[in-house]
Each structure stands twice: as structure tokens, then as C-alpha cells.
């Protein structure tokens, strides 16, 4: 499940953030986004866990200092796929 992480410092890289988050979660990938304001990058962090586990992790880590950054965590709204209508 992907979560949005803000509050990164400009010099942080994906490998550093991934390594810093590894004690808290099984991180599959980190995608840094520097578009917009490069002084305030943010990241998509892909966590190998279900929704409930990710929500608990986000609640625990939001506002903590990790990798020298005051991180703010956000779980994007998610809507499951609807099944295709049955053929008549």
C-alpha cells in the first residue's frame, strides 16, 4: 500500500529514506518527488502490508523525526474496483 510522506529535507535520497524506515515497516520502494518546490520534496512510500497495518503505522509515525526529517504521513483515499457489469 502506498502512502504519501511529506516533510523531507532537500538533501534526502530514496535509499536513505528507505533504510531509515526499514526498522518500522517492510518498505518495497520509495519514489521521491521534487517537482514543484525542490526545497520541499515528498515521497510515495510503498509498504508491504495491508490497509489496517498501514493505518496503525501511519498513526504511530506521523510527526516523528526520521532520517533527520519531521515527517508527515498521509494515507490517500482508496476506492476498490467495481466488478464489471454482467453481460445480459
Secondary structure, DSSP 4 states (H G I P E B T S, - for coil): -EEEEE---TT--HHHHHHHHTTTS-EEEEEEE-SS-TTS-EEEEEESS-HHHHHHHHHHHTT-EETTEE-EEEPPP--PPPPPPPP-
